[in-house]
Amino acid sequence: MFKNTKKINWLWAFLFIAPTTLGLYIFFLYPMVHSVFISLTKWNHLSPPEFIGLANYIRLFQDPEIAGEFFNTLFFVAAMVPAVILISLLLANTLNKKSPFNGFFRTVFFLPYVLLPVVSAQVWMIIFNSRYGIINALLKMLNLPQPVWLANEWLVRSIVIVVGLWASVGYYAIIILAGLQNIPRQYYEACELDGGNSWHKFIHVTVPLVTPQLFYAAIIAVISIFKMFDYIFVFGKSNSFVRENLRTMAFGIYERGFTFLEMGYASAEAVVLCVIVLAVTVVQHIGQKKWVHYT
């Protein structure tokens, strides 16, 4: 009877994990393996794939446009990840203080994350419009220069960074806030007994004990920014200058695969992007042993 009960338990266990396992194989592992195969072919969606070996990868590393997309992608990652982690940490620390308005402010800061990126990008495009945008209107009232924001590559990149930070800091702040609320009060009391002020408590207690949440936020932020597409698509859809100066690897994959119908070439770029993200994630996991403190 014991053996029958054990078999029934195993059967129920397999039934419960089957949907997740099947979903993993059908929607993740199979497309990933299939993308590697497609990257070795020449395929335009219409005719059968033609195997060409590593020709797409050789072309990829000789294409100057790919180099530009790689630069833009790394630029956004390098600029946005530290900023989003720092701002989210300061915001979470502020929201962790007792206030009757905490619930309201948490909702306000989290709301941009709920909005679709396309909607956020459209709103910010109007805000930074050089003719009728609110930013230039304010600059005009102050008798300051009113730049043509979408005509300068670095100004456009700065706008994308601002929009990305505005849309994401609320999400990461909530993650970090959960870690802050789990820090035992006695650590702060011990710091106060040693003569520590608010700054000492933040640096020597808050930051070290919230490093697990900071590490998780850094992992998610890096992956999200590496595959950033929506803002590039919206800002560049009607402006070729903006599109060419903002294009990232994710945008290049979309354009080559679904606009130019070069699915094999697009898949090769997708595989390279996946390898880059995987390598950065592995480095983050190795490095976290030196700075992440688990209590």
BADO-907778 format. One record per residue (C-alpha): residue number from 1; x, y, z. Coordinates in steps of 0.5 Angstrom, whole numbers, plus 2048, in hexadecimal, padded with zeros to 3 digits. Each point is the difference from the previous one (the first is absolute). Layout:
REC, n, X, Y, Z
REC, NUM, X, Y, Z
...
//
This chain:
REC, n, X, Y, Z
REC, 1, 800, 800, 800
REC, 2, 806, 805, 802
REC, 3, 803, 7FF, 7F9
REC, 4, 7F9, 801, 7FC
REC, 5, 7FF, 807, 804
REC, 6, 807, 802, 7FE
REC, 7, 7FF, 7FE, 7F9
REC, 8, 7F9, 805, 801
REC, 9, 804, 805, 803
REC, 10, 805, 800, 7FA
REC, 11, 7FB, 800, 7FB
REC, 12, 7FD, 806, 803
REC, 13, 806, 804, 801
REC, 14, 801, 7FE, 7F8
REC, 15, 7F9, 803, 7FE
REC, 16, 802, 806, 804
REC, 17, 806, 802, 7FD
REC, 18, 7FE, 7FE, 7F9
REC, 19, 7FD, 806, 7FE
REC, 20, 807, 804, 802
REC, 21, 804, 7FB, 7FD
REC, 22, 7FC, 800, 7F9
REC, 23, 800, 807, 800
REC, 24, 808, 801, 801
REC, 25, 801, 7FB, 7FB
REC, 26, 7FB, 802, 7FB
REC, 27, 801, 808, 801
REC, 28, 807, 801, 802
REC, 29, 805, 7FA, 7FE
REC, 30, 7FD, 7FE, 7FA
REC, 31, 800, 807, 7FD
REC, 32, 807, 801, 802
REC, 33, 803, 7FA, 7FD
REC, 34, 7FC, 801, 7FA
REC, 35, 803, 807, 800
REC, 36, 807, 7FD, 800
REC, 37, 7FE, 7FC, 7FA
REC, 38, 7FC, 806, 7FC
REC, 39, 807, 804, 801
REC, 40, 804, 7FB, 7FC
REC, 41, 7FB, 801, 7FA
REC, 42, 7FD, 805, 7FB
REC, 43, 7F9, 801, 801
REC, 44, 7FB, 805, 7FE
REC, 45, 7F9, 7FD, 803
REC, 46, 7FE, 7FE, 7F9
REC, 47, 805, 7FB, 7FD
REC, 48, 803, 7FA, 804
REC, 49, 806, 802, 804
REC, 50, 806, 7FF, 7FC
REC, 51, 806, 7FD, 805
REC, 52, 806, 805, 7FF
REC, 53, 804, 7FE, 806
REC, 54, 804, 806, 804
REC, 55, 7FF, 805, 7FA
REC, 56, 7FB, 804, 804
REC, 57, 805, 800, 806
REC, 58, 806, 802, 7FC
REC, 59, 7FB, 806, 7FD
REC, 60, 7FE, 802, 807
REC, 61, 807, 802, 802
REC, 62, 802, 803, 7FA
REC, 63, 7FA, 805, 800
REC, 64, 801, 807, 802
REC, 65, 7F8, 801, 802
REC, 66, 801, 7FA, 805
REC, 67, 806, 803, 803
REC, 68, 7FB, 807, 801
REC, 69, 7FB, 7FC, 803
REC, 70, 804, 7FC, 805
REC, 71, 803, 807, 802
REC, 72, 7F9, 803, 801
REC, 73, 7FE, 7FA, 804
REC, 74, 806, 800, 804
REC, 75, 800, 807, 801
REC, 76, 7F8, 800, 803
REC, 77, 802, 7FA, 804
REC, 78, 806, 804, 803
REC, 79, 7FC, 806, 801
REC, 80, 7FA, 7FE, 803
REC, 81, 801, 7FA, 804
REC, 82, 804, 803, 805
REC, 83, 7FC, 806, 800
REC, 84, 7F9, 7FC, 801
REC, 85, 803, 7FC, 806
REC, 86, 803, 806, 803
REC, 87, 7F9, 804, 7FF
REC, 88, 7FC, 7FA, 802
REC, 89, 804, 7FF, 807
REC, 90, 7FF, 808, 802
REC, 91, 7F9, 7FF, 7FE
REC, 92, 7FF, 7FA, 804
REC, 93, 803, 803, 806
REC, 94, 7FC, 806, 800
REC, 95, 7FA, 7FC, 7FF
REC, 96, 802, 7FB, 806
REC, 97, 7FF, 806, 805
REC, 98, 7FA, 801, 803
REC, 99, 7FB, 804, 7FD
REC, 100, 7F8, 800, 7FF
REC, 101, 801, 802, 7F9
REC, 102, 805, 7FA, 7FF
REC, 103, 7FA, 7FC, 7FC
REC, 104, 7FF, 805, 7FB
REC, 105, 807, 802, 7FF
REC, 106, 801, 7F8, 7FE
REC, 107, 7FB, 800, 7FC
REC, 108, 802, 806, 7FC
REC, 109, 807, 7FE, 7FF
REC, 110, 7FE, 7F9, 7FE
REC, 111, 7FA, 802, 7FB
REC, 112, 805, 802, 7FA
REC, 113, 803, 7F9, 800
REC, 114, 7F8, 7FD, 7FF
REC, 115, 800, 805, 7FA
REC, 116, 801, 7FD, 7F9
REC, 117, 807, 802, 7FE
REC, 118, 7FD, 802, 7F9
REC, 119, 7FB, 805, 804
REC, 120, 806, 803, 804
REC, 121, 804, 801, 7FA
REC, 122, 7FB, 804, 7FD
REC, 123, 7FF, 804, 806
REC, 124, 807, 802, 801
REC, 125, 801, 801, 7F8
REC, 126, 7FA, 806, 801
REC, 127, 804, 802, 806
REC, 128, 806, 801, 7FC
REC, 129, 7FD, 803, 7FA
REC, 130, 804, 806, 7FE
REC, 131, 7FA, 804, 7FD
REC, 132, 7FB, 7FF, 805
REC, 133, 803, 7FB, 806
REC, 134, 7FF, 802, 807
REC, 135, 808, 800, 801
REC, 136, 802, 805, 7FB
REC, 137, 7FA, 804, 802
REC, 138, 803, 801, 807
REC, 139, 807, 801, 7FD
REC, 140, 7FC, 806, 7FC
REC, 141, 7FD, 803, 806
REC, 142, 807, 800, 804
REC, 143, 803, 803, 7FA
REC, 144, 805, 7FA, 7FF
REC, 145, 802, 7FC, 7F9
REC, 146, 7FA, 7FC, 7FE
REC, 147, 804, 7FA, 7FC
REC, 148, 7FD, 7FB, 7FB
REC, 149, 800, 7FA, 804
REC, 150, 7FF, 7FB, 7FB
REC, 151, 805, 803, 7FB
REC, 152, 807, 7FE, 804
REC, 153, 802, 7F9, 801
REC, 154, 802, 801, 808
REC, 155, 7FA, 804, 802
REC, 156, 7FC, 7FB, 7FD
REC, 157, 804, 7FA, 804
REC, 158, 7FF, 805, 806
REC, 159, 7F8, 800, 7FF
REC, 160, 800, 7F8, 7FF
REC, 161, 804, 800, 807
REC, 162, 7FB, 804, 803
REC, 163, 7FA, 7FD, 7FE
REC, 164, 803, 7F9, 801
REC, 165, 802, 802, 808
REC, 166, 7F9, 804, 800
REC, 167, 7FC, 7F9, 7FE
REC, 168, 804, 7FB, 804
REC, 169, 803, 803, 807
REC, 170, 7F9, 7FF, 803
REC, 171, 801, 7F8, 7FF
REC, 172, 807, 800, 802
REC, 173, 7FE, 804, 806
REC, 174, 7FB, 7FB, 803
REC, 175, 804, 7FB, 7FF
REC, 176, 806, 803, 804
REC, 177, 7FA, 803, 805
REC, 178, 7FE, 7F8, 802
REC, 179, 807, 7FF, 802
REC, 180, 801, 807, 804
REC, 181, 7FA, 7FE, 804
REC, 182, 803, 7F9, 802
REC, 183, 806, 803, 803
REC, 184, 800, 7FF, 808
REC, 185, 7FF, 806, 804
REC, 186, 805, 7FE, 805
REC, 187, 806, 802, 7FA
REC, 188, 7FE, 807, 800
REC, 189, 800, 800, 807
REC, 190, 807, 7FE, 801
REC, 191, 802, 805, 7FB
REC, 192, 7FD, 805, 804
REC, 193, 803, 7FE, 806
REC, 194, 807, 800, 7FD
REC, 195, 7FE, 808, 7FE
REC, 196, 7FE, 7FE, 7F9
REC, 197, 7FC, 806, 7FD
REC, 198, 7FB, 7FF, 7FA
REC, 199, 806, 7FF, 7FB
REC, 200, 803, 7FB, 804
REC, 201, 7FA, 7FC, 800
REC, 202, 7FF, 800, 7F9
REC, 203, 807, 7FE, 7FE
REC, 204, 802, 7FB, 805
REC, 205, 7F9, 7FD, 801
REC, 206, 7FB, 801, 7FB
REC, 207, 804, 7FF, 7FA
REC, 208, 804, 7FA, 802
REC, 209, 7F9, 7FD, 802
REC, 210, 7FC, 801, 7FA
REC, 211, 806, 7FE, 7FB
REC, 212, 7FC, 7F9, 7FF
REC, 213, 7FA, 805, 7FD
REC, 214, 805, 804, 7FC
REC, 215, 803, 7FA, 7FD
REC, 216, 7FA, 7FE, 7FE
REC, 217, 7FE, 807, 7FD
REC, 218, 806, 800, 7FC
REC, 219, 800, 7FA, 7FD
REC, 220, 7F8, 801, 7FE
REC, 221, 802, 807, 7FE
REC, 222, 806, 7FE, 7FB
REC, 223, 7FC, 7FB, 7FD
REC, 224, 7FA, 805, 7FF
REC, 225, 805, 805, 7FD
REC, 226, 804, 7FC, 7FB
REC, 227, 7F9, 7FE, 7FD
REC, 228, 7FD, 807, 800
REC, 229, 7FC, 801, 7FA
REC, 230, 7FA, 804, 801
REC, 231, 803, 807, 801
REC, 232, 804, 7FF, 7FA
REC, 233, 7FA, 7FE, 7FC
REC, 234, 7FC, 805, 802
REC, 235, 805, 806, 800
REC, 236, 803, 7FE, 7F9
REC, 237, 7F9, 7FE, 7FC
REC, 238, 800, 806, 7FD
REC, 239, 807, 803, 800
REC, 240, 805, 7FD, 7FC
REC, 241, 806, 804, 804
REC, 242, 7FD, 7FE, 807
REC, 243, 7FF, 7F8, 7FE
REC, 244, 807, 800, 7FD
REC, 245, 803, 803, 806
REC, 246, 7FC, 7FC, 805
REC, 247, 800, 7F9, 7FD
REC, 248, 802, 7FB, 805
REC, 249, 801, 7F8, 7FF
REC, 250, 7F9, 7FF, 801
REC, 251, 7FD, 805, 7FB
REC, 252, 805, 7FD, 7FB
REC, 253, 7FE, 7F9, 801
REC, 254, 7F8, 802, 7FF
REC, 255, 802, 804, 7FA
REC, 256, 804, 7FB, 7FC
REC, 257, 7FB, 7FB, 802
REC, 258, 7FA, 803, 7FF
REC, 259, 801, 806, 7FB
REC, 260, 806, 7FD, 7FC
REC, 261, 7FE, 7F9, 800
REC, 262, 807, 7FE, 802
REC, 263, 7FE, 7FB, 805
REC, 264, 806, 7FC, 800
REC, 265, 804, 806, 801
REC, 266, 7FC, 803, 806
REC, 267, 800, 7F9, 803
REC, 268, 808, 800, 800
REC, 269, 7FF, 807, 803
REC, 270, 7FB, 7FE, 806
REC, 271, 805, 7FA, 801
REC, 272, 806, 805, 801
REC, 273, 7FC, 804, 805
REC, 274, 7FD, 7FA, 804
REC, 275, 808, 7FE, 801
REC, 276, 802, 807, 802
REC, 277, 7FA, 801, 805
REC, 278, 802, 7F9, 803
REC, 279, 807, 801, 800
REC, 280, 7FE, 807, 804
REC, 281, 7FC, 7FC, 805
REC, 282, 805, 7FB, 801
REC, 283, 805, 805, 802
REC, 284, 7FB, 804, 804
REC, 285, 7FF, 7F9, 804
REC, 286, 807, 7FF, 801
REC, 287, 801, 807, 802
REC, 288, 7FA, 800, 805
REC, 289, 804, 7FB, 805
REC, 290, 805, 806, 802
REC, 291, 7FA, 806, 801
REC, 292, 7FA, 7FC, 802
REC, 293, 7FE, 7FF, 807
REC, 294, 7FB, 7FA, 802
REC, 295, 7FE, 800, 807
//
